[in-house]
Amino acid sequence: MAEGFPGARGINSSSTGSMSVPSGPMNRLAVEVMSEKGIDVSGAKPKAITEQMVNDADVVGLTGSTLENSIRKNIRKKFRKKLVVWSQILQDNQ
């Protein structure tokens, strides 16, 4: 979903799960919800985060601060000033 919405608007993005299993199945509910919005993600494959993805990124977004600890240390080091934690932003704006 995090890759599908920007992609549908022509924005280059890459999305992974902190614990995604590459080549595992897509979440059927996510495929269904995106389809309702007119976005086809049925051909997408779950990906694990890599150092190259972080190197290539302008921004690295996490949904929660606890996810950072589930990502390998060598990758976390590369986040530096690129990291945005959405749950903290939402909390700060309430």
The first five atom37 places (N, CA, C, CB, O) and aatype in JSON, in Angstrom:
{
  "aatype": [12, 0, 6, 7, 13, 14, 7, 0, 1, 7, 9, 2, 15, 15, 15, 16, 7, 15, 12, 15, 19, 14, 15, 7, 14, 12, 2, 1, 10, 0, 19, 6, 19, 12, 15, 6, 11, 7, 9, 3, 19, 15, 7, 0, 11, 14, 11, 0, 9, 16, 6, 5, 12, 19, 2, 3, 0, 3, 19, 19, 7, 10, 16, 7, 15, 16, 10, 6, 2, 15, 9, 1, 11, 2, 9, 1, 11, 11, 13, 1, 11, 11, 10, 19, 19, 17, 15, 5, 9, 10, 5, 3, 2, 5],
  "atom_mask": [
    [1, 1, 1, 1, 1],
    [1, 1, 1, 1, 1],
    [1, 1, 1, 1, 1],
    [1, 1, 1, 0, 1],
    [1, 1, 1, 1, 1],
    [1, 1, 1, 1, 1],
    [1, 1, 1, 0, 1],
    [1, 1, 1, 1, 1],
    [1, 1, 1, 1, 1],
    [1, 1, 1, 0, 1],
    [1, 1, 1, 1, 1],
    [1, 1, 1, 1, 1],
    [1, 1, 1, 1, 1],
    [1, 1, 1, 1, 1],
    [1, 1, 1, 1, 1],
    [1, 1, 1, 1, 1],
    [1, 1, 1, 0, 1],
    [1, 1, 1, 1, 1],
    [1, 1, 1, 1, 1],
    [1, 1, 1, 1, 1],
    [1, 1, 1, 1, 1],
    [1, 1, 1, 1, 1],
    [1, 1, 1, 1, 1],
    [1, 1, 1, 0, 1],
    [1, 1, 1, 1, 1],
    [1, 1, 1, 1, 1],
    [1, 1, 1, 1, 1],
    [1, 1, 1, 1, 1],
    [1, 1, 1, 1, 1],
    [1, 1, 1, 1, 1],
    [1, 1, 1, 1, 1],
    [1, 1, 1, 1, 1],
    [1, 1, 1, 1, 1],
    [1, 1, 1, 1, 1],
    [1, 1, 1, 1, 1],
    [1, 1, 1, 1, 1],
    [1, 1, 1, 1, 1],
    [1, 1, 1, 0, 1],
    [1, 1, 1, 1, 1],
    [1, 1, 1, 1, 1],
    [1, 1, 1, 1, 1],
    [1, 1, 1, 1, 1],
    [1, 1, 1, 0, 1],
    [1, 1, 1, 1, 1],
    [1, 1, 1, 1, 1],
    [1, 1, 1, 1, 1],
    [1, 1, 1, 1, 1],
    [1, 1, 1, 1, 1],
    [1, 1, 1, 1, 1],
    [1, 1, 1, 1, 1],
    [1, 1, 1, 1, 1],
    [1, 1, 1, 1, 1],
    [1, 1, 1, 1, 1],
    [1, 1, 1, 1, 1],
    [1, 1, 1, 1, 1],
    [1, 1, 1, 1, 1],
    [1, 1, 1, 1, 1],
    [1, 1, 1, 1, 1],
    [1, 1, 1, 1, 1],
    [1, 1, 1, 1, 1],
    [1, 1, 1, 0, 1],
    [1, 1, 1, 1, 1],
    [1, 1, 1, 1, 1],
    [1, 1, 1, 0, 1],
    [1, 1, 1, 1, 1],
    [1, 1, 1, 1, 1],
    [1, 1, 1, 1, 1],
    [1, 1, 1, 1, 1],
    [1, 1, 1, 1, 1],
    [1, 1, 1, 1, 1],
    [1, 1, 1, 1, 1],
    [1, 1, 1, 1, 1],
    [1, 1, 1, 1, 1],
    [1, 1, 1, 1, 1],
    [1, 1, 1, 1, 1],
    [1, 1, 1, 1, 1],
    [1, 1, 1, 1, 1],
    [1, 1, 1, 1, 1],
    [1, 1, 1, 1, 1],
    [1, 1, 1, 1, 1],
    [1, 1, 1, 1, 1],
    [1, 1, 1, 1, 1],
    [1, 1, 1, 1, 1],
    [1, 1, 1, 1, 1],
    [1, 1, 1, 1, 1],
    [1, 1, 1, 1, 1],
    [1, 1, 1, 1, 1],
    [1, 1, 1, 1, 1],
    [1, 1, 1, 1, 1],
    [1, 1, 1, 1, 1],
    [1, 1, 1, 1, 1],
    [1, 1, 1, 1, 1],
    [1, 1, 1, 1, 1],
    [1, 1, 1, 1, 1]
  ],
  "atom_positions": [
    [[0.83, -1.19, 0.0], [0.0, 0.0, 0.0], [0.87, 1.25, 0.0], [-0.94, 0.0, 1.2], [0.58, 2.23, -0.69]],
    [[1.95, 1.2, 0.8], [2.83, 2.36, 0.89], [3.54, 2.63, -0.42], [3.84, 2.17, 2.0], [3.96, 3.76, -0.66]],
    [[3.69, 1.64, -1.24], [4.3, 1.82, -2.56], [3.24, 2.08, -3.62], [5.13, 0.57, -2.93], [3.5, 2.8, -4.59]],
    [[2.06, 1.52, -3.45], [1.0, 1.63, -4.44], [0.41, 3.01, -4.58], [0.0, 0.0, 0.0], [0.2, 3.48, -5.7]],
    [[0.13, 3.68, -3.45], [-0.47, 5.02, -3.51], [0.45, 6.03, -4.21], [-0.8, 5.51, -2.11], [0.0, 6.71, -5.13]],
    [[1.73, 6.14, -3.8], [2.59, 7.09, -4.51], [2.8, 6.69, -5.97], [3.95, 7.2, -3.81], [2.82, 7.54, -6.86]],
    [[2.96, 5.39, -6.23], [3.17, 4.92, -7.59], [2.03, 5.27, -8.52], [0.0, 0.0, 0.0], [2.25, 5.58, -9.69]],
    [[0.81, 5.23, -7.99], [-0.36, 5.58, -8.79], [-0.37, 7.07, -9.15], [-1.65, 5.22, -8.04], [-1.08, 7.49, -10.06]],
    [[0.42, 7.85, -8.43], [0.5, 9.29, -8.68], [1.82, 9.67, -9.37], [0.36, 10.07, -7.37], [2.17, 10.85, -9.45]],
    [[2.54, 8.66, -9.85], [3.78, 8.91, -10.58], [4.99, 9.19, -9.71], [0.0, 0.0, 0.0], [6.0, 9.68, -10.22]],
    [[4.9, 8.9, -8.42], [6.02, 9.13, -7.51], [6.79, 7.83, -7.34], [5.52, 9.68, -6.13], [6.2, 6.79, -7.03]],
    [[8.09, 7.88, -7.53], [8.92, 6.7, -7.38], [9.08, 6.39, -5.89], [10.3, 6.91, -8.05], [9.56, 7.23, -5.13]],
    [[8.69, 5.2, -5.5], [8.8, 4.82, -4.09], [9.11, 3.34, -3.99], [7.5, 5.16, -3.32], [8.9, 2.58, -4.94]],
    [[9.6, 2.96, -2.86], [9.87, 1.56, -2.57], [9.41, 1.3, -1.16], [11.39, 1.2, -2.76], [9.64, 2.11, -0.26]],
    [[8.76, 0.19, -0.96], [8.22, -0.13, 0.35], [8.65, -1.53, 0.75], [6.68, -0.01, 0.35], [8.65, -2.46, -0.06]],
    [[9.02, -1.66, 2.01], [9.38, -2.97, 2.54], [8.73, -3.12, 3.9], [10.93, -3.15, 2.63], [8.23, -2.16, 4.48]],
    [[8.75, -4.31, 4.38], [8.37, -4.57, 5.76], [9.62, -4.85, 6.55], [0.0, 0.0, 0.0], [10.58, -5.41, 6.02]],
    [[9.63, -4.48, 7.81], [10.82, -4.73, 8.62], [11.06, -6.23, 8.77], [10.68, -4.07, 10.0], [12.19, -6.66, 8.98]],
    [[10.0, -7.0, 8.66], [10.14, -8.45, 8.78], [9.57, -9.16, 7.56], [9.45, -8.94, 10.04], [9.19, -10.33, 7.66]],
    [[9.51, -8.49, 6.44], [8.95, -9.09, 5.24], [9.77, -10.28, 4.77], [8.86, -8.06, 4.12], [11.0, -10.3, 4.89]],
    [[9.07, -11.26, 4.26], [9.72, -12.43, 3.69], [9.67, -12.27, 2.18], [9.04, -13.78, 4.16], [8.6, -12.36, 1.58]],
    [[10.83, -12.02, 1.55], [10.81, -11.88, 0.1], [10.18, -13.09, -0.56], [12.23, -11.67, -0.43], [10.4, -14.23, -0.14]],
    [[9.42, -12.85, -1.58], [8.68, -13.84, -2.36], [7.52, -14.46, -1.6], [9.62, -14.93, -2.81], [6.89, -15.4, -2.09]],
    [[7.23, -13.96, -0.4], [6.04, -14.42, 0.32], [4.8, -13.83, -0.33], [0.0, 0.0, 0.0], [4.91, -12.99, -1.22]],
    [[3.64, -14.24, 0.11], [2.41, -13.75, -0.51], [2.08, -12.31, -0.09], [1.25, -14.66, -0.16], [2.41, -11.87, 1.01]],
    [[1.43, -11.6, -1.0], [0.92, -10.27, -0.66], [-0.26, -10.44, 0.28], [0.51, -9.47, -1.95], [-0.97, -11.45, 0.23]],
    [[-0.46, -9.48, 1.12], [-1.61, -9.48, 2.02], [-2.87, -9.31, 1.17], [-1.49, -8.34, 3.09], [-3.03, -8.3, 0.48]],
    [[-3.76, -10.29, 1.22], [-4.97, -10.25, 0.38], [-5.85, -9.06, 0.68], [-5.77, -11.52, 0.56], [-6.47, -8.5, -0.23]],
    [[-5.92, -8.65, 1.94], [-6.74, -7.51, 2.31], [-6.17, -6.22, 1.69], [-6.83, -7.38, 3.85], [-6.92, -5.37, 1.22]],
    [[-4.85, -6.09, 1.7], [-4.21, -4.92, 1.1], [-4.51, -4.86, -0.4], [-2.69, -4.93, 1.34], [-4.8, -3.79, -0.93]],
    [[-4.43, -6.0, -1.08], [-4.72, -6.06, -2.51], [-6.17, -5.65, -2.77], [-4.45, -7.48, -3.07], [-6.46, -4.92, -3.71]],
    [[-7.08, -6.13, -1.93], [-8.5, -5.82, -2.09], [-8.78, -4.34, -1.86], [-9.34, -6.66, -1.12], [-9.51, -3.71, -2.64]],
    [[-8.21, -3.77, -0.8], [-8.43, -2.36, -0.49], [-7.88, -1.47, -1.6], [-7.78, -2.0, 0.86], [-8.53, -0.51, -2.01]],
    [[-6.69, -1.78, -2.07], [-6.1, -0.98, -3.13], [-6.92, -1.09, -4.41], [-4.65, -1.42, -3.39], [-7.06, -0.11, -5.14]],
    [[-7.45, -2.27, -4.68], [-8.29, -2.47, -5.86], [-9.53, -1.58, -5.79], [-8.69, -3.95, -5.99], [-9.98, -1.04, -6.8]],
    [[-10.09, -1.45, -4.58], [-11.26, -0.59, -4.4], [-10.92, 0.88, -4.72], [-11.78, -0.7, -2.96], [-11.81, 1.65, -5.09]],
    [[-9.66, 1.24, -4.59], [-9.21, 2.61, -4.9], [-8.74, 2.71, -6.35], [-8.07, 3.03, -3.95], [-8.26, 3.77, -6.78]],
    [[-8.87, 1.61, -7.11], [-8.48, 1.63, -8.51], [-6.99, 1.41, -8.74], [0.0, 0.0, 0.0], [-6.47, 1.74, -9.81]],
    [[-6.29, 0.87, -7.74], [-4.85, 0.65, -7.83], [-4.58, -0.84, -7.74], [-4.09, 1.43, -6.7], [-4.96, -1.49, -6.76]],
    [[-3.92, -1.39, -8.76], [-3.64, -2.82, -8.8], [-2.26, -3.11, -8.23], [-3.74, -3.35, -10.25], [-1.25, -2.75, -8.84]],
    [[-2.2, -3.74, -7.07], [-0.93, -4.14, -6.47], [-0.81, -5.67, -6.41], [-0.78, -3.54, -5.05], [0.04, -6.21, -5.71]],
    [[-1.68, -6.35, -7.14], [-1.72, -7.81, -7.08], [-0.42, -8.46, -7.55], [-2.88, -8.33, -7.91], [-0.11, -9.58, -7.14]],
    [[0.34, -7.78, -8.4], [1.59, -8.34, -8.89], [2.8, -7.98, -8.03], [0.0, 0.0, 0.0], [3.91, -8.42, -8.32]],
    [[2.58, -7.18, -7.0], [3.7, -6.78, -6.14], [4.16, -7.95, -5.28], [3.28, -5.59, -5.24], [3.39, -8.86, -4.98]],
    [[5.4, -7.91, -4.91], [5.99, -8.94, -4.05], [6.57, -8.28, -2.81], [7.08, -9.76, -4.81], [7.22, -7.24, -2.91]],
    [[6.36, -8.88, -1.63], [6.97, -8.34, -0.41], [8.49, -8.33, -0.54], [6.54, -9.17, 0.83], [9.09, -9.25, -1.12]],
    [[9.12, -7.29, 0.01], [10.56, -7.15, -0.05], [11.11, -6.88, 1.35], [10.97, -6.02, -1.02], [10.45, -6.28, 2.19]],
    [[12.32, -7.34, 1.57], [13.03, -7.0, 2.8], [13.88, -5.77, 2.53], [13.92, -8.19, 3.3], [14.37, -5.6, 1.42]],
    [[14.05, -4.93, 3.52], [14.83, -3.7, 3.36], [16.3, -4.06, 3.15], [14.65, -2.77, 4.58], [16.82, -4.99, 3.78]],
    [[16.96, -3.32, 2.28], [18.38, -3.54, 2.01], [19.15, -2.24, 2.19], [18.58, -4.09, 0.59], [18.57, -1.15, 2.2]],
    [[20.46, -2.36, 2.34], [21.31, -1.18, 2.44], [21.19, -0.31, 1.2], [22.77, -1.58, 2.67], [21.18, 0.91, 1.29]],
    [[21.1, -0.93, 0.03], [21.01, -0.18, -1.22], [19.73, 0.66, -1.26], [21.05, -1.13, -2.42], [19.75, 1.8, -1.74]],
    [[18.61, 0.1, -0.77], [17.36, 0.87, -0.74], [17.52, 2.12, 0.12], [16.21, 0.0, -0.2], [17.07, 3.2, -0.26]],
    [[18.16, 1.97, 1.27], [18.36, 3.11, 2.16], [19.31, 4.12, 1.52], [18.91, 2.65, 3.54], [19.08, 5.32, 1.6]],
    [[20.38, 3.63, 0.88], [21.32, 4.53, 0.2], [20.62, 5.34, -0.88], [22.47, 3.72, -0.4], [20.9, 6.53, -1.04]],
    [[19.71, 4.7, -1.62], [19.03, 5.36, -2.73], [17.88, 6.26, -2.29], [18.5, 4.32, -3.67], [17.4, 7.08, -3.07]],
    [[17.44, 6.13, -1.05], [16.26, 6.85, -0.57], [16.56, 8.29, -0.2], [15.67, 6.14, 0.62], [17.64, 8.61, 0.3]],
    [[15.59, 9.16, -0.45], [15.66, 10.53, 0.06], [15.12, 10.57, 1.48], [14.87, 11.5, -0.85], [15.59, 11.34, 2.32]],
    [[14.12, 9.71, 1.74], [13.47, 9.63, 3.05], [13.22, 8.16, 3.37], [12.13, 10.45, 3.08], [12.83, 7.39, 2.5]],
    [[13.44, 7.79, 4.63], [13.08, 6.46, 5.11], [11.99, 6.66, 6.14], [14.33, 5.68, 5.71], [12.2, 7.31, 7.16]],
    [[10.82, 6.1, 5.88], [9.69, 6.27, 6.79], [9.38, 4.98, 7.52], [0.0, 0.0, 0.0], [9.32, 3.91, 6.91]],
    [[9.17, 5.08, 8.82], [8.74, 3.95, 9.63], [7.38, 4.28, 10.24], [9.77, 3.61, 10.74], [7.12, 5.43, 10.58]],
    [[6.53, 3.28, 10.37], [5.22, 3.53, 10.96], [5.28, 3.66, 12.47], [4.26, 2.42, 10.59], [4.4, 4.27, 13.08]],
    [[6.3, 3.1, 13.09], [6.43, 3.2, 14.54], [7.89, 3.11, 14.95], [0.0, 0.0, 0.0], [8.69, 2.47, 14.26]],
    [[8.25, 3.76, 16.06], [9.65, 3.8, 16.48], [10.16, 2.42, 16.89], [9.82, 4.77, 17.63], [11.37, 2.18, 16.81]],
    [[9.3, 1.52, 17.33], [9.75, 0.19, 17.72], [10.24, -0.62, 16.53], [8.63, -0.56, 18.42], [11.02, -1.56, 16.7]],
    [[9.8, -0.27, 15.32], [10.25, -0.98, 14.13], [11.74, -0.79, 13.87], [9.46, -0.53, 12.92], [12.39, -1.67, 13.31]],
    [[12.28, 0.34, 14.27], [13.68, 0.61, 14.01], [14.57, -0.48, 14.62], [14.08, 1.99, 14.56], [15.57, -0.87, 14.02]],
    [[14.2, -0.96, 15.8], [15.0, -1.99, 16.47], [14.91, -3.35, 15.79], [14.56, -2.12, 17.89], [15.75, -4.21, 16.03]],
    [[13.91, -3.57, 14.95], [13.77, -4.85, 14.27], [14.56, -4.9, 12.97], [12.3, -5.14, 14.0], [14.62, -5.95, 12.31]],
    [[15.16, -3.79, 12.6], [15.94, -3.7, 11.35], [17.42, -3.88, 11.7], [15.7, -2.32, 10.62], [17.9, -3.35, 12.7]],
    [[18.11, -4.62, 10.87], [19.53, -4.9, 11.12], [20.32, -3.62, 11.37], [20.14, -5.66, 9.93], [20.09, -2.59, 10.74]],
    [[21.26, -3.71, 12.31], [22.03, -2.55, 12.76], [22.78, -1.88, 11.62], [23.01, -2.96, 13.83], [22.81, -0.65, 11.55]],
    [[23.38, -2.65, 10.71], [24.14, -2.04, 9.61], [23.24, -1.2, 8.7], [24.85, -3.13, 8.78], [23.69, -0.23, 8.09]],
    [[21.97, -1.57, 8.61], [21.03, -0.78, 7.81], [20.56, 0.44, 8.61], [19.8, -1.64, 7.39], [20.45, 1.53, 8.05]],
    [[20.29, 0.26, 9.9], [19.86, 1.39, 10.74], [20.88, 2.52, 10.73], [19.62, 0.92, 12.18], [20.51, 3.69, 10.74]],
    [[22.17, 2.18, 10.71], [23.22, 3.2, 10.69], [23.1, 4.11, 9.47], [24.6, 2.54, 10.7], [23.47, 5.29, 9.54]],
    [[22.6, 3.59, 8.39], [22.49, 4.35, 7.14], [21.29, 5.3, 7.13], [22.4, 3.4, 5.96], [21.2, 6.16, 6.25]],
    [[20.36, 5.17, 8.09], [19.18, 6.04, 8.13], [19.58, 7.49, 8.31], [18.24, 5.61, 9.25], [19.1, 8.36, 7.58]],
    [[20.44, 7.76, 9.27], [20.88, 9.1, 9.62], [19.75, 10.11, 9.58], [22.0, 9.53, 8.7], [18.75, 9.93, 10.27]],
    [[19.87, 11.16, 8.81], [18.87, 12.22, 8.77], [17.71, 11.9, 7.83], [19.51, 13.53, 8.35], [16.82, 12.74, 7.65]],
    [[17.71, 10.72, 7.24], [16.65, 10.34, 6.31], [15.41, 9.82, 7.03], [17.16, 9.29, 5.35], [14.35, 9.72, 6.42]],
    [[15.52, 9.5, 8.32], [14.46, 8.78, 9.03], [13.3, 9.68, 9.44], [15.03, 8.12, 10.25], [13.49, 10.75, 10.01]],
    [[12.08, 9.21, 9.14], [10.84, 9.84, 9.58], [10.03, 8.74, 10.24], [10.05, 10.52, 8.38], [9.8, 7.68, 9.65]],
    [[9.59, 8.97, 11.48], [8.75, 8.0, 12.18], [7.34, 8.58, 12.25], [9.31, 7.69, 13.63], [7.06, 9.5, 13.01]],
    [[6.45, 8.02, 11.42], [5.1, 8.57, 11.26], [4.32, 8.61, 12.56], [4.33, 7.76, 10.25], [3.6, 9.58, 12.8]],
    [[4.44, 7.6, 13.41], [3.67, 7.59, 14.65], [4.06, 8.76, 15.55], [3.86, 6.26, 15.4], [3.21, 9.3, 16.26]],
    [[5.32, 9.16, 15.55], [5.76, 10.3, 16.36], [5.21, 11.61, 15.79], [7.3, 10.36, 16.41], [4.84, 12.5, 16.55]],
    [[5.15, 11.72, 14.47], [4.61, 12.92, 13.85], [3.13, 13.05, 14.19], [4.81, 12.9, 12.32], [2.67, 14.13, 14.54]],
    [[2.39, 11.94, 14.09], [0.96, 11.97, 14.41], [0.73, 12.33, 15.87], [0.32, 10.62, 14.1], [-0.17, 13.1, 16.19]],
    [[1.55, 11.77, 16.74], [1.42, 12.03, 18.17], [1.71, 13.5, 18.49], [2.37, 11.12, 18.97], [1.01, 14.12, 19.3]],
    [[2.73, 14.06, 17.85], [3.1, 15.46, 18.06], [2.01, 16.42, 17.59], [4.41, 15.77, 17.35], [1.9, 17.53, 18.1]],
    [[1.21, 16.0, 16.62], [0.18, 16.87, 16.05], [-1.19, 16.71, 16.7], [0.07, 16.61, 14.58], [-2.17, 17.3, 16.23]],
    [[-1.27, 15.94, 17.74], [-2.58, 15.75, 18.42], [-2.77, 16.73, 19.53], [-2.72, 14.33, 18.97], [-3.8, 16.72, 20.2]]
  ]
}
